């Protein structure tokens, strides 16, 4: 004859004894297997990638330019003086994917120069460069990185 196993001689747990039901409670475990979410689509959107970039239309280019202007405007202070409002400084710079400066900014061209605004010309360039450096890192949509990584000719004028 074999000895009875420990499980057959175990006393009912205190819950079932206290409730008076006389039934031992079944152990609680998950009915779901470890791969219960297999095949279910994830609701979290995937991060944008450069490969998904589509060519920009005119409206998208304007919106991107407006967003860059919006981020520069609080940092841009055009110099004042005689005919300073006629100056237009054009800069170029390159950006990394995180919006930080990769190179530049550097002067491309300055228009609106007169003899009377000569003292403000260099100040205008320096103020534009300062504004770009202060605005970096720019917060721009990564899916359009190929369109904004090289800012080729951004105009700084009195209005921006």
Secondary structure by P-SEA (a helix, b strand, c coil): cccccccccccccaaaaaacccccccbbbbcccccccccccccccccccccccccccaaaaaaaaaaaaaaacccbbbbbccccccbbbbbbbccccccccccccccccccccccccccaaaaaaaaaaaaaaaacccccccccccccccccbbbbcccc
